[in-house]
Amino acid sequence: MKLFISGWAGFKEALGDIPEDWYFINPFLDFDEEGILDFLKDKLSDTVIGWSTGGHIVLKNLKFFSERFKEIIVIAGFKSFTHYIKPKILRRMIQKMETEPEKVIKEFLINAGCKPVIPTVFNRKKLIYGLEFLISSEVSDLYSEAKNLILVQGLNDKILPIKALEDLKNHYPFAKTFLINTPHWIAFEEILKIRASGTT
């Protein structure tokens, strides 16, 4: 199993090019953080890719993932989202999610460089929970024995500043890092190129 853990509101339809042979998890809509770990507790595999919130969950549980995956790629990850984005912005998003969720989600997807495409039916309450998670969640422990950790961020990221990658580099000095000319979302084709160059 090759695993892709998406970001907040990172619907497969919005990302566009995730291959069918990758198992796709949309955080909070499929599983919360604890549910992801429970789902994977008896599984071993080659590669996990975590994007944005998904990458944060991977880093937050790096020992767990390192024991189960030979290769770990984190795209647009962060130690704490509110180190870079003011909590009041997320709280405003939560308020707007109560009345106009489609507008909030589409604005986020556009800023992230994704297609502004959302499913006809989605769970608004679970997405609100995901925003609440981002306000409080933080990577606290440094696990220095991760295998093949690759950190990637887009140079034109409108969601996270480049400092997020710089902070991760300081936290994980053993990791390979890539800063490339993309927005917050990086096309899967580009991710696979980085994967190839990062593991040779």
Contact map, one row per residue, 1 for C-alpha under 8 A:
11100000000000000000111000000000000000000001111000000000000000000000000000000000000000000000000000000000000000000000000000000000000000000000000000000000000000000000000000000000000000000000000000000000
11110000000000000000111000000000000000000000111100000000000000000000000000000000000000000000000000000000000000000000000000000000000000000000000000000000000000000000000000000000000000000000000000000000
11111000000000000000011110000000000000000000001110000000000000000000000000000000000000000000000000000000000000000000000000000000000000000000000000000000000000000000000000000000000000000000000000000000
01111100000000000000011110000000000000000000000111100000000000000000000000000000000000000000000000000000000000000000000000000000000000000000000000000000000000000000000000000000000000000000000000000000
00111110000000000000000111100000000000000000000111100110000000000000000000000000000000000000000000000000000000000000000000000000000000000000000000000000000000000000000000000000000000000000000000000000
00011111011000000000000111100000000000000000000001111110000000000000000000000000000000000000000000000000000000000000000000000000000000000000000000000000000000000000000000000000000000000000000000000000
00001111110000000000000001100000000000000000000001111110000000000000000000000000000000000000000000000000000000000000000000000000000000000000000000000000000000000000000000000000000000000000000000000000
00000111110000000000000001100000000000000000000000011100000000000000000000000000000000000000000000000000000000000000000000000010011000000000000000000000000000000000000000000000000000000000000000000000
00000011111000000000000001000000000000000000000000000000000000000000000000000000000000000000000000000000100010000000000000000010000000000000000000000000000000000000000000000000000000000000000000000000
00000111111101100000000001000000000000000000000000000000000000000000000000000000000000000000000000000000000010000000000000000000000000000000000000000000000000000000000000000000000000000000000000000000
00000100111111100000000001000000000000000000000000000000000000000000000000000000000000000000000000000000000000000000111000000000000000000000000000000000000000000000000000000000000000000000000000000000
00000000011111110100000100000000000000000000000000000000000000000000000000000000000000000000000000000000000000000000000000000000000000000000000000000000000000000000000000000000000000000000000000000000
00000000001111110000000000000000000000000000000000000000000000000000000000000000000000000000000000000000000000000010111000000000000000000000000000000000000000000000000000000000000000000000000000000000
00000000011111110000000000000000000000000000000000000000000000000000000000000000000000000000000000000000000010000111110000000000000000000000000000000000000000000000000000000000000000000000000000000000
00000000011111111100000000000000000000000000000000000000000000000000000000000000000000000000000000000000000000000110000000000000000000000000000000000000000000000000000000000000000000001010000000000000
00000000000111111100000000000000000000000000000000000000000000000000000000000000000000000000000000000000000000000010000000000000000000000000000000000000000000000000000000000000000000000000000000000000
00000000000000111110000000000000000000000000000000000000000000000000000000000000000000000000000000000000000000000000000000000000000000000000000000000000000000000000000000000000000000000011100000000000
00000000000100111111010000000000000000000000000000000000000000000000000000000000000000000000000000000000000000000000000000000000000000000000000000000000000000000000000000000000000000000001000000000000
00000000000000001111110000000000000000000000000000000000000000000000000000000000000000000000000000000000000000000000000000000000000000000000000000000000000000000000000000000000000000000000000000000000
00000000000000000111111000000000000000000000000000000000000000000000000000000000000000000000000000000000000000000000000000000000000000000000000000000000000000000000000000000000000000000000000000000000
11000000000000000011111000000000000000000000000000000000000000000000000000000000000000000000000000000000000000000000000000000000000000000000000000000000000000000000000000000000000000000000000000000000
11110000000000000111111100000000000000000000000000000000000000000000000000000000000000000000000000000000000000000000000000000000000000000000000000000000000000000000000000000000000000000000000000000000
11110000000000000001111110000000000000000000000000000000000000000000000000000000000000000000000000000000000000000000000000000000000000000000000000000000000000000000000000000000000000000000000000000000
00111100000100000000011111000000000000000000000000000000000000000000000000000000000000000000000000000000000000000000000000000000000000000000000000000000000000000000000000000000000000000000000000000000
00111100000000000000001111100110000000000000000000000000000000000000000000000000000000000000000000000000000000000000000000000000000000000000000000000000000000000000000000000000000000000000000000000000
00001111111000000000000111111110000000000000000000000000000000000000000000000000000000000000000000000000000000000000000000000000000000000000000000000000000000000000000000000000000000000000000000000000
00001111000000000000000011111111100100000000000000001100000000000000000000000000000000000000000000000000000000000000000000000000010000000000000000000000000000000000000000000000000000000000000000000000
00000000000000000000000001111111100000000000000000000000000000000000000000000000000000000000000000000000000000000000000000000110110000000000000000000000000000000000000000000000000000000000000000000000
00000000000000000000000001111111000000000000000000000000000000000000000000000000000000000000000000000000000000000000000001100110000000000000000000000000000000000000000000000000000000000000000000000000
00000000000000000000000011111111000000000000000000000000000000000000000000000000000000000000000000000000000000000000000000000000000000000000000000000000000000000000000000000000000000000000000000000000
00000000000000000000000011111111111100000000000000000000000000000000000000000000000000000000000000000000000000000000000000000000000000000000000000000000000000000000000000000000000000000000000000000000
00000000000000000000000000111111111100000000000000000000000000000000000000000000000000000000000000000000000000000000000000000000000000000000000000000000000000000000000000000000000000000000000000000000
00000000000000000000000000110011111110000000000000000000100000000000000000000000000000000000000000000000000000000000000000000000000000000000000000000000000000000000000000000000000000000000000000000000
00000000000000000000000000000011111111000000000000000000000000000000000000000000000000000000000000000000000000000000000000000000000000000000000000000000000000000000000000000000000000000000000000000000
00000000000000000000000000000011111111100000000000000000000000000000000000000000000000000000000000000000000000000000000000000000000000000000000000000000000000000000000000000000000000000000000000000000
00000000000000000000000000100011111111110000000000000000000000000000000000000000000000000000000000000000000000000000000000000000000000000000000000000000000000000000000000000000000000000000000000000000
00000000000000000000000000000000111111111000000000000000000000000000000000000000000000000000000000000000000000000000000000000000000000000000000000000000000000000000000000000000000000000000000000000000
00000000000000000000000000000000011111111000000000000000000000000000000000000000000000000000000000000000000000000000000000000000000000000000000000000000000000000000000000000000000000000000000000000000
00000000000000000000000000000000001111111100000000000000000000000000000000000000000000000000000000000000000000000000000000000000000000000000000000000000000000000000000000000000000000000000000000000000
00000000000000000000000000000000000111111111000000000000000000000000000000000000000000000000000000000000000000000000000000000000000000000000000000000000000000000000000000000000000000000000000000000000
00000000000000000000000000000000000011111110000000000000000000000000000000000000000000000000000000000000000000000000000000000000000000000000000000000000000000000000000000000000000000000000000000000000
00000000000000000000000000000000000000111111000000000000000000000000000000000000000000000000000000000000000000000000000000000000000000000000000000000000000000000000000000000000000000000000000000000000
00000000000000000000000000000000000000011111100000000000000000000001000000000000000000000000000000000000000000000000000000000000000000000000000000000000000000000000000000000000000000000000000000000000
10000000000000000000000000000000000000010111110000000000000000000001100000000000000000000000000000000000000000000000000000000000000000000000000000000000000000000000000000000000000000000000000000000000
11000000000000000000000000000000000000000011111100000000000000000001110000000000000000000000000000000000000000000000000000000000000000000000000000000000000000000000000000000000000000000000000000000000
11000000000000000000000000000000000000000001111100000000000000000000111000000000000000000000000000000000000000000000000000000000000000000000000000000000000000000000000000000000000000000000000000000000
11100000000000000000000000000000000000000000111110000000000000000000111110000000000000000000000000000000000000000000000000000000000000000000000000000000000000000000000000000000000000000000000000000000
01111000000000000000000000000000000000000000111111000000000000000000101110000000000000000000000000000000000000000000000000000000000000000000000000000000000000000000000000000000000000000000000000000000
00111000000000000000000000000000000000000000001111100010000000000000000111100000000000000000000000000000000000000000000000000000000000000000000000000000000000000000000000000000000000000000000000000000
00011110000000000000000000000000000000000000000111111111110000000000000111101000000000000000000000000000000000000000000000000000000000000000000000000000000000000000000000000000000000000000000000000000
00011110000000000000000000000000000000000000000011111111000000000000000001111000000000000000000000000000000000000000000000000000000000000000000000000000000000000000000000000000000000001000000000000000
00000111000000000000000000000000000000000000000001111111000000000000000001111100000000000000000000000000000000000000000000000000000000000000000000000000000000000000000000000000000000000000000000000000
00000111000000000000000000100000000000000000000001111111100000000000000000001000000000000000000000000000000000000000000000000000000001000000000000000000000000000000000000000000000000000000000000000000
00001111000000000000000000100000000000000000000001111111110000000000000000001000000000000000000000000000000000000000000000000000000000000000000000000000000000000000000000000000000000000000000000000000
00001110000000000000000000000000000000000000000011111111111000000000000011111100000000000000000000000000000000000000000000000000000000000000000000000000000000000000000000000000000000000000000000000000
00000000000000000000000000000000000000000000000001111111111100000000000001001111000000000000000000000000000000000000000000000000000000000010000000000000000000000000000000000000000000000000000000000000
00000000000000000000000000000000100000000000000001001111111110000000000000000000000000000000000000000000000000000000000000000000000000000000000000000000000000000000000000000000000000000000000000000000
00000000000000000000000000000000000000000000000001000111111111001000000001000000000000000000000000000000000000000000000000000000000000000000000000000000000000000000000000000000000000000000000000000000
00000000000000000000000000000000000000000000000000000011111111000000000001001010000000000000000000000000000000000000000000000000000000000010000000000000000000000000000000000000000000000000000000000000
00000000000000000000000000000000000000000000000000000001111111000000000000000010000000000000000000000000000000000000000000000000000000000111100000000000000000000000000000000000000000000000000000000000
00000000000000000000000000000000000000000000000000000000111111111000000000000000000000000000000000000000000000000000000000000000000000000000000000000000000000000000000000000000000000000000000000000000
00000000000000000000000000000000000000000000000000000000011111111100000000000000000000000000000000000000000000000000000000000000000000000000001001000000000000000000000000000000000000000000000000000000
00000000000000000000000000000000000000000000000000000000000011111110000000000000000000000000000000000000000000000000000000000000000000000000001011000000000000000000000000000000000000000000000000000000
00000000000000000000000000000000000000000000000000000000000011111111000000000000000000000000000000000000000000000000000000000000000000000000000000000000000000000000000000000000000000000000000000000000
00000000000000000000000000000000000000000000000000000000010011111111100100000000000000000000000000000000000000000000000000000000000000000000000000000000000000000000000000000000000000000000000000000000
00000000000000000000000000000000000000000000000000000000000001111111111100000000000000000000000000000000000000000000000000000000000000000000000011100000000000000000000000000000000000000000000000000000
00000000000000000000000000000000000000000000000000000000000000111111110000000000000000000000000000000000000000000000000000000000000000000000000000000000000000000000000000000000000000000000000000000000
00000000000000000000000000000000000000000011100000000000000000011111110000000000000000000000000000000000000000000000000000000000000000000000000000000000000000000000000000000000000000000000000000000000
00000000000000000000000000000000000000000001111100000000000000001111111100000000000000000000000000000000000000000000000000000000000000000000000000000000000000000000000000000000000000000000000000000000
00000000000000000000000000000000000000000000111000000000000000000111111100000000000000000000000000000000000000000000000000000000000000000000000000110000000000000000000000000000000000000000000000000000
00000000000000000000000000000000000000000000011100000000000000000100111110000000000000000000000000000000000000000000000000000000000000000000000000111000000000000000000000000000000000000000000000000000
00000000000000000000000000000000000000000000001111000000000000001100111111000000000000000000000000000000000000000000000000000000000000000000000000111100000000000000000000000000000000000000000000000000
00000000000000000000000000000000000000000000001111000010000000000000001111100000000000000000000000000000000000000000000000000000000000000000000000001111000000000000000000000000000000000000000000100000
00000000000000000000000000000000000000000000000011110011011000000000000111111000000000000000000000000000000000000000000000000000000000000000000000001111000000000000000000000000000000000000000000000000
00000000000000000000000000000000000000000000000011110010000000000000000011111000000000000000000000000000000000000000000000000000000000000000000000000011100000000000000000000000000000001100000000000000
00000000000000000000000000000000000000000000000000110010000000000000000001111100000000000000000000000000000000000000000000000000000000000000000000000011110000010001100000000000000000011000000000000000
00000000000000000000000000000000000000000000000001111111001000000000000001111110000000000000000000000000000000000000000000000000000000000000000000000011100000000001100000000000000000000000000000000000
00000000000000000000000000000000000000000000000000010011000000000000000000011111100000000000000000000000000000000000000000000000000000000000000000000000000000000001100100000000000000000000000000000000
00000000000000000000000000000000000000000000000000000001001100000000000000001111101000000000000000000000000000000000000000000000000000000111000000000000000000000001001100000000000000000000000000000000
00000000000000000000000000000000000000000000000000000001000000000000000000000111111100000000000000000000000000000000000000000000000001011110000000000000000000000000000000000000000000000000000000000000
00000000000000000000000000000000000000000000000000000000000000000000000000000111111110000000000000000000000000000000000000000000000001101100000000000000000000000000000000000000000000000000000000000000
00000000000000000000000000000000000000000000000000000000000000000000000000000001111111100000000000000000000000000000000000000000000001110000000000000000000000000000000000000000000000000000000000000000
00000000000000000000000000000000000000000000000000000000000000000000000000000011111111000000000000000000000000000000000000000000000000000000000000000000000000000000000000000000000000000000000000000000
00000000000000000000000000000000000000000000000000000000000000000000000000000001111111000000000000000000000000000000000000000000000000000000000000000000000000011001000000000000000000000000000000000000
00000000000000000000000000000000000000000000000000000000000000000000000000000000111111101000000000000000000000000000000000000000000000000000000000000000000000010000000000000000000000000000000000000000
00000000000000000000000000000000000000000000000000000000000000000000000000000000011111111100000000000000000000000000000000000000000000000000000000000000000000000000000000000000000000000000000000000000
00000000000000000000000000000000000000000000000000000000000000000000000000000000010011111110000000000000000000000000000000000000000000100000000000000000000000000000000000000000000000000000000000000000
00000000000000000000000000000000000000000000000000000000000000000000000000000000000001111111000000000000000000000000000000000000000000000000000000000000000000000000000000000000000000000000000000000000
00000000000000000000000000000000000000000000000000000000000000000000000000000000000011111111100000000000000000000000000000000000000000000000000000000000000000000000000000000000000000000000000000000000
00000000000000000000000000000000000000000000000000000000000000000000000000000000000001111111110000000000000000000000000000000000001100100000000000000000000000000000000000000000000000000000000000000000
00000000000000000000000000000000000000000000000000000000000000000000000000000000000000111111111000000000000000000000000000000000001100000000000000000000000000000000000000000000000000000000000000000000
00000000000000000000000000000000000000000000000000000000000000000000000000000000000000011111111100000000000000000000000000000000000000000000000000000000000000000000000000000000000000000000000000000000
00000000000000000000000000000000000000000000000000000000000000000000000000000000000000001111111110000001000000000000000000000000001000000000000000000000000000000000000000000000000000000000000000000000
00000000000000000000000000000000000000000000000000000000000000000000000000000000000000000111111111000000000000000000000000000001001100000000000000000000000000000000000000000000000000000000000000000000
00000000000000000000000000000000000000000000000000000000000000000000000000000000000000000011111111100000000000000000000000000000000000000000000000000000000000000000000000000000000000000000000000000000
00000000000000000000000000000000000000000000000000000000000000000000000000000000000000000001111111111001000000000000000000000000000000000000000000000000000000000000000000000000000000000000000000000000
00000000000000000000000000000000000000000000000000000000000000000000000000000000000000000000111111111101000000000000000000010001000000000000000000000000000000000000000000000000000000000000000000000000
00000000000000000000000000000000000000000000000000000000000000000000000000000000000000000000011111111000000000000000000000010000000000000000000000000000000000000000000000000000000000000000000000000000
00000000000000000000000000000000000000000000000000000000000000000000000000000000000000000000001111111000000000000000000000000000000000000000000000000000000000000000000000000000000000000000000000000000
00000000000000000000000000000000000000000000000000000000000000000000000000000000000000000000000111111111000000000000000000000000000000000000000000000000000000000000000000000000000000000000000000000000
00000000000000000000000000000000000000000000000000000000000000000000000000000000000000000000000111111111100000000000000000010000000000000000000000000000000000000000000000000000000000000000000000000000
00000000000000000000000000000000000000000000000000000000000000000000000000000000000000000000000010011111110000000000010000000000000000000000000000000000000000000000000000000000000000000000000000000000
00000000000000000000000000000000000000000000000000000000000000000000000000000000000000000000000000011111111000000000000000000000000000000000000000000000000000000000000000000000000000000000000000000000
00000000000000000000000000000000000000000000000000000000000000000000000000000000000000000000100110011111111100000000000000000000000000000000000000000000000000000000000000000000000000000000000000000000
00000000100000000000000000000000000000000000000000000000000000000000000000000000000000000000000000001111111110000001010000000000000000000000000000000000000000000000000000000000000000000000000000000000
00000000000000000000000000000000000000000000000000000000000000000000000000000000000000000000000000000111111111000001110000000000000000000000000000000000000000000000000000000000000000000000000000000000
00000000000000000000000000000000000000000000000000000000000000000000000000000000000000000000000000000011111111100001000000000000000000000000000000000000000000000000000000000000000000000000000000000000
00000000000000000000000000000000000000000000000000000000000000000000000000000000000000000000000000000001111111110000000000000000000000000000000000000000000000000000000000000000000000000000000000000000
00000000110001000000000000000000000000000000000000000000000000000000000000000000000000000000000000000000111111111111000000000000000000000000000000000000000000000000000000000000000000000000000000000000
00000000000000000000000000000000000000000000000000000000000000000000000000000000000000000000000000000000011111111111000000000000000000000000000000000000000000000000000000000000000000000000000000000000
00000000000000000000000000000000000000000000000000000000000000000000000000000000000000000000000000000000001111111100000000000000000000000000000000000000000001100000000000000000000000010000000000000000
00000000000000000000000000000000000000000000000000000000000000000000000000000000000000000000000000000000000111111100000000000000000000000000000000000000000011100000000000000000000000111000000000000000
00000000000000000000000000000000000000000000000000000000000000000000000000000000000000000000000000000000000011111110000000000000000000000000000000000000000000000000000000000000000000111000000000000000
00000000000001100000000000000000000000000000000000000000000000000000000000000000000000000000000000000000000011111111000000000000000000000000000000000000000000000000000000000000000000001000000000000000
00000000000011110000000000000000000000000000000000000000000000000000000000000000000000000000000000000000000011001111100000000000000000000000000000000000000000000000000000000000000000000000000000000000
00000000000001000000000000000000000000000000000000000000000000000000000000000000000000000000000000000000111011000111110000000000000000000000000000000000000000000000000000000000000000000000000000000000
00000000001011000000000000000000000000000000000000000000000000000000000000000000000000000000000000000000010000000011111000000000000000000000000000000000000000000000000000000000000000000000000000000000
00000000001011000000000000000000000000000000000000000000000000000000000000000000000000000000000000000100110000000001111100000000000000000000000000000000000000000000000000000000000000000000000000000000
00000000001010000000000000000000000000000000000000000000000000000000000000000000000000000000000000000000000000000000111111000000000000000000000000000000000000000000000000000000000000000000000000000000
00000000000000000000000000000000000000000000000000000000000000000000000000000000000000000000000000000000000000000000011111000000000000000000000000000000000000000000000000000000000000000000000000000000
00000000000000000000000000000000000000000000000000000000000000000000000000000000000000000000000000000000000000000000001111100000000000000000000000000000000000000000000000000000000000000000000000000000
00000000000000000000000000001000000000000000000000000000000000000000000000000000000000000000000000000000000000000000001111110000000000000000000000000000000000000000000000000000000000000000000000000000
00000000000000000000000000001000000000000000000000000000000000000000000000000000000000000000000000000000000000000000000011111110000000000000000000000000000000000000000000000000000000000000000000000000
00000000000000000000000000000000000000000000000000000000000000000000000000000000000000000000000011001000000000000000000001111111000000000000000000000000000000000000000000000000000000000000000000000000
00000000000000000000000000000000000000000000000000000000000000000000000000000000000000000000000000000000000000000000000000111111100000000000000000000000000000000000000000000000000000000000000000000000
00000000000000000000000000011000000000000000000000000000000000000000000000000000000000000000000000000000000000000000000000111111110000000000000000000000000000000000000000000000000000000000000000000000
00000001100000000000000000011000000000000000000000000000000000000000000000000000000000000000000000000000000000000000000000111111111000000000000000000000000000000000000000000000000000000000000000000000
00000000000000000000000000000000000000000000000000000000000000000000000000000000000000000000010010000000000000000000000000011111111100000000000000000000000000000000000000000000000000000000000000000000
00000000000000000000000000010000000000000000000000000000000000000000000000000000000000000000000000000000000000000000000000001111111110000000000000000000000000000000000000000000000000000000000000000000
00000001000000000000000000110000000000000000000000000000000000000000000000000000000000000000000000000000000000000000000000000111111111000000000000000000000000000000000000000000000000000000000000000000
00000001000000000000000000000000000000000000000000000000000000000000000000000000000000000110110000000000000000000000000000000011111111100000000000000000000000000000000000000000000000000000000000000000
00000000000000000000000000000000000000000000000000000000000000000000000000000000000000000110010000000000000000000000000000000001111111110000000000000000000000000000000000000000000000000000000000000000
00000000000000000000000000000000000000000000000000000000000000000000000000000000000000000000000000000000000000000000000000000000111111111000000000000000000000000000000000000000000000000000000000000000
00000000000000000000000000000000000000000000000000001000000000000000000000000001110000000000000000000000000000000000000000000000011111111000000000000000000000000000000000000000000000000000000000000000
00000000000000000000000000000000000000000000000000000000000000000000000000000000110000100100000000000000000000000000000000000000001111111000000000000000000000000000000000000000000000000000000000000000
00000000000000000000000000000000000000000000000000000000000000000000000000000001010000000000000000000000000000000000000000000000000111111100000000000000000000000000000000000000000000000000000000000000
00000000000000000000000000000000000000000000000000000000000000000000000000000001100000000000000000000000000000000000000000000000000011111110000000000000000000000000000000000000000000000000000000000000
00000000000000000000000000000000000000000000000000000000000100000000000000000011100000000000000000000000000000000000000000000000000000011111000000000000000000000000000000000000000000000000000000000000
00000000000000000000000000000000000000000000000000000001001100000000000000000011000000000000000000000000000000000000000000000000000000001111100000000000000000000000000000000000000000000000000000000000
00000000000000000000000000000000000000000000000000000000000100000000000000000010000000000000000000000000000000000000000000000000000000000111110000000000000000000000000000000000000000000000000000000000
00000000000000000000000000000000000000000000000000000000000100000000000000000000000000000000000000000000000000000000000000000000000000000011111000000000000000000000000000000000000000000000000000000000
00000000000000000000000000000000000000000000000000000000000000000000000000000000000000000000000000000000000000000000000000000000000000000001111100000000000000000000000000110000000000000000000000000000
00000000000000000000000000000000000000000000000000000000000001100000000000000000000000000000000000000000000000000000000000000000000000000000111111000000000000000000000000000000000000000000000000000000
00000000000000000000000000000000000000000000000000000000000000000000000000000000000000000000000000000000000000000000000000000000000000000000011111000000000000000000000000010100000000000000000000000000
00000000000000000000000000000000000000000000000000000000000000100100000000000000000000000000000000000000000000000000000000000000000000000000001111100000000000000000000000000000000000000000000000000000
00000000000000000000000000000000000000000000000000000000000001100100000000000000000000000000000000000000000000000000000000000000000000000000001111111000000000000000000000000000000000000000000000000000
00000000000000000000000000000000000000000000000000000000000000000100011100000000000000000000000000000000000000000000000000000000000000000000000011111000000000000000000000000000000000000000000000000000
00000000000000000000000000000000000000000000000000000000000000000000011100000000000000000000000000000000000000000000000000000000000000000000000001111100000000000000000000000011000000000000000000000010
00000000000000000000000000000000000000000000000000000000000000000000001111000000000000000000000000000000000000000000000000000000000000000000000001111110000000000000000000000111000000000000000000000000
00000000000000000000000000000000000000000000000000000000000000000000000111000000000000000000000000000000000000000000000000000000000000000000000000011111000000000000000000000011110000000000000000100100
00000000000000000000000000000000000000000000000000000000000000000000000011111000000000000000000000000000000000000000000000000000000000000000000000001111100000000000100110000011110000000000000000000000
00000000000000000000000000000000000000000000000000000000000000000000000011111000000000000000000000000000000000000000000000000000000000000000000000000111110000000000100000000000111100000000000000000000
00000000000000000000000000000000000000000000000000000000000000000000000000111000000000000000000000000000000000000000000000000000000000000000000000000011111010000100100000000000011101010000000000000000
00000000000000000000000000000000000000000000000000000000000000000000000000010000000000000000000000000000000000000000000000000000000000000000000000000001111110000000000000000000001111111100000000000000
00000000000000000000000000000000000000000000000000000000000000000000000000000000000000000000000000000000000000000000000000000000000000000000000000000000111110000100000000000000001111100000000000000000
00000000000000000000000000000000000000000000000000000000000000000000000000000000000000000000000000000000000000000000000000000000000000000000000000000000011111000000000000000000000011110000000000000000
00000000000000000000000000000000000000000000000000000000000000000000000000000000000000000000000000000000000000010000000000000000000000000000000000000000111111111100000000000000000001111000000000000000
00000000000000000000000000000000000000000000000000000000000000000000000000000000000000000000000000000000000000110000000000000000000000000000000000000000000111111000000000000000000000110000000000000000
00000000000000000000000000000000000000000000000000000000000000000000000000000000000000000000000000000000000000110000000000000000000000000000000000000000000011111000000000000000000000010000000000000000
00000000000000000000000000000000000000000000000000000000000000000000000000010000000110000000000000000000000000000000000000000000000000000000000000000000000011111111000000000000000000010000000000000000
00000000000000000000000000000000000000000000000000000000000000000000000000000000000100000000000000000000000000000000000000000000000000000000000000000000000011111111000000000000000000000000000000000000
00000000000000000000000000000000000000000000000000000000000000000000000000000000000000000000000000000000000000000000000000000000000000000000000000000000101010011111110000000000000000000000000000000000
00000000000000000000000000000000000000000000000000000000000000000000000000000000000000000000000000000000000000000000000000000000000000000000000000000000000000011111111000000000000000000000000000000000
00000000000000000000000000000000000000000000000000000000000000000000000000011110000100000000000000000000000000000000000000000000000000000000000000000000000000011111111100000000000000000000000000000000
00000000000000000000000000000000000000000000000000000000000000000000000000011100000000000000000000000000000000000000000000000000000000000000000000000011100000000111111110000000000000000000000000000000
00000000000000000000000000000000000000000000000000000000000000000000000000000000000000000000000000000000000000000000000000000000000000000000000000000000000000000111111111000000000000000000000000000000
00000000000000000000000000000000000000000000000000000000000000000000000000000010000000000000000000000000000000000000000000000000000000000000000000000000000000000011111111100000000000000000000000000000
00000000000000000000000000000000000000000000000000000000000000000000000000000110000000000000000000000000000000000000000000000000000000000000000000000010000000000001111111110000000000000000000000000000
00000000000000000000000000000000000000000000000000000000000000000000000000000000000000000000000000000000000000000000000000000000000000000000000000000010000000000000111111111010100000000000000000000000
00000000000000000000000000000000000000000000000000000000000000000000000000000000000000000000000000000000000000000000000000000000000000000000000000000000000000000000011111111000000000000000000000000000
00000000000000000000000000000000000000000000000000000000000000000000000000000000000000000000000000000000000000000000000000000000000000000000010000000000000000000000001111111000000000000000000000000000
00000000000000000000000000000000000000000000000000000000000000000000000000000000000000000000000000000000000000000000000000000000000000000000010100000000000000000000000111111110000000000000000000000000
00000000000000000000000000000000000000000000000000000000000000000000000000000000000000000000000000000000000000000000000000000000000000000000000000000000000000000000000011111110000000000000000000000000
00000000000000000000000000000000000000000000000000000000000000000000000000000000000000000000000000000000000000000000000000000000000000000000000100001000000000000000000000011111000000000000000000000000
00000000000000000000000000000000000000000000000000000000000000000000000000000000000000000000000000000000000000000000000000000000000000000000000000011110000000000000000010011111100000000000000000000000
00000000000000000000000000000000000000000000000000000000000000000000000000000000000000000000000000000000000000000000000000000000000000000000000000011110000000000000000000000111110000000000000000000100
00000000000000000000000000000000000000000000000000000000000000000000000000000000000000000000000000000000000000000000000000000000000000000000000000000111000000000000000010000011111000000000000000000000
00000000000000000000000000000000000000000000000000000000000000000000000000000000000000000000000000000000000000000000000000000000000000000000000000000111100000000000000000000001111100000000000001000000
00000000000000000000000000000000000000000000000000000000000000000000000000000000000000000000000000000000000000000000000000000000000000000000000000000001111000000000000000000000111110000000000000000000
00000000000000000000000000000000000000000000000000000000000000000000000000000000000000000000000000000000000000000000000000000000000000000000000000000001111000000000000000000000011111000000000000000000
00000000000000000000000000000000000000000000000000000000000000000000000000000000000000000000000000000000000000000000000000000000000000000000000000000000011100000000000000000000001111100000000000000000
00000000000000000000000000000000000000000000000000000000000000000000000000000000000000000000000000000000000000000000000000000000000000000000000000000000111110000000000000000000000111111100000000000000
00000000000000000000000000000000000000000000000000000000000000000000000000000000000000000000000000000000000000011000000000000000000000000000000000000000011111000000000000000000000011111100000000000000
00000000000000000000000000000000000000000000000000000000000000000000000000010000000000000000000000000000000000111000000000000000000000000000000000000000110111110000000000000000000001111100000000000000
00000000000000100000000000000000000000000000000000100000000000000000000000110000000000000000000000000000000000011100000000000000000000000000000000000000010010000000000000000000000001111110000000000000
00000000000000000000000000000000000000000000000000000000000000000000000000100000000000000000000000000000000000000000000000000000000000000000000000000000010000000000000000000000000001111111011000000000
00000000000000101000000000000000000000000000000000000000000000000000000000000000000000000000000000000000000000000000000000000000000000000000000000000000000000000000000000000000000000001111111000000000
00000000000000001100000000000000000000000000000000000000000000000000000000000000000000000000000000000000000000000000000000000000000000000000000000000000000000000000000000000000000000000111111100000000
00000000000000001000000000000000000000000000000000000000000000000000000000000000000000000000000000000000000000000000000000000000000000000000000000000000000000000000000000000000000000000011111110000000
00000000000000000000000000000000000000000000000000000000000000000000000000000000000000000000000000000000000000000000000000000000000000000000000000000000000000000000000000000000000000000111111111000000
00000000000000000000000000000000000000000000000000000000000000000000000000000000000000000000000000000000000000000000000000000000000000000000000000000000000000000000000000000000000000000111111111100000
00000000000000000000000000000000000000000000000000000000000000000000000000000000000000000000000000000000000000000000000000000000000000000000000000000000000000000000000000000000000000000001111111110000
00000000000000000000000000000000000000000000000000000000000000000000000000000000000000000000000000000000000000000000000000000000000000000000000000000000000000000000000000000000000000000000111111111000
00000000000000000000000000000000000000000000000000000000000000000000000000000000000000000000000000000000000000000000000000000000000000000000000000000000000000000000000000000000010000000000011111111100
00000000000000000000000000000000000000000000000000000000000000000000000010000000000000000000000000000000000000000000000000000000000000000000000000000100000000000000000000000000000000000000001111111110
00000000000000000000000000000000000000000000000000000000000000000000000000000000000000000000000000000000000000000000000000000000000000000000000000000000000000000000000000000000000000000000000111111111
00000000000000000000000000000000000000000000000000000000000000000000000000000000000000000000000000000000000000000000000000000000000000000000000000000000000000000000000000000000000000000000000011111111
00000000000000000000000000000000000000000000000000000000000000000000000000000000000000000000000000000000000000000000000000000000000000000000000000000100000000000000000000000001000000000000000001111111
00000000000000000000000000000000000000000000000000000000000000000000000000000000000000000000000000000000000000000000000000000000000000000000000000010000000000000000000000000000000000000000000000111111
00000000000000000000000000000000000000000000000000000000000000000000000000000000000000000000000000000000000000000000000000000000000000000000000000000000000000000000000000000000000000000000000000011111
